[in-house]
Amino acid sequence: MSAIVLMLVTGFGLAGLYFLLAVGLSLIFGLMGVLNMAHGATFALGGYVGFLVMDRLTAIGTPGWRYVLALVLAGFVGFMVGYLIERLLIARFYHDHLAQILLTIGLGLAAVAVFGAVFTYDLRPVPQPNWLTDTTTVLGAHIPNSRWLTAVIALLLLLSLVTFLRRTRHGLIIRAGVENRSMVSALGIDVGRSFTLVFGIGSALATVGGALGAVYFGGASPALGTSQIIFAFIVVVVGGMGSIGGTALAAVVVAMIQQLANAYTVAGIGDIAVVGLLAVVLLVSPEGLLGRRTA
């Protein structure tokens, strides 16, 4: 029983990371039609922001508050990076999808090279508050608090994102743009501003995920995003492009399949099982679990 509880909570923590990385991809492609291949580098950037704040700014507050600062700062840095990339680069190639892909691939590779040159390619463990390294016992299972934190923060950000999309003017424009971008433009609404906002929000969620992921996976490294972006793409496809609920559901399904398959079979089978899930979804429901059907 304790093993099952541990796997479930750990699975929800992993699902939270997948969601934070995948939801930006889903929104950016759903509204803008941009396949951001550099999104994994944004995740790694968040990991390094967390490392720098926790390792270098030791004079600022207690470790607990410093970790809160790391998460907030990671989100801010991610938003600004996304804003600048969209305004200075992506906006020039909205009608050239090949150029978009080549550009974002180049940005991703360049970012990994810069991270490697500055921080080396070794894993950089992130110093943690004592409470984050402790465990909480539930039904006999000793669950690391970092798993709880990741799951809770991902859930709070999901609720915040849904509230923003449903209760604010910009959110309603973004939702309408995902459904029918040409109609929104025909109504005279400045979709370009929404593009920038979506890119910034997506990048911010990814960097917050990276700051959490650096603790979850044991440290920050240039490959932190590269190793997770594949599963994020799978989550987006399984959940349905542009669907927030679908992305959240798919993140849980993918993470749980990985956890259970790796625990009860041979290590590595979980990844194969996830690819199998992707194949089944593409065959049975190509639009994803909660994606919008197209004619």
Buried (B, 14 or more C-beta within 10 A) or exposed (E): EEEEBBBBBBBBBBBBBBBBBBBBBBBBBBBBEBBBBBBBBBBBBBBBBBBBBBBEEEEEEEBEEBBBBBBBBBBBBBBBBBBBBBBEBBBEBBEEEEBBBEBBBEBBBEBBEEBBEEBEEEBBBBBBBEEBEEBEEBEEBEBBBBBBBBBEBBBEBBEEBBEBBEEEEBBBBBBBBBEEBEEBEEEEBEBBEBBBBBBBBBBBBBBBBBBBBBBBBEBBBBBBBBBBBEBBBBBBBBBBBBBBEBBBBBBBBBBBBBBBBBBEEEEEBBBEBBEEBBEEBEEEBEBBBBBBEEE
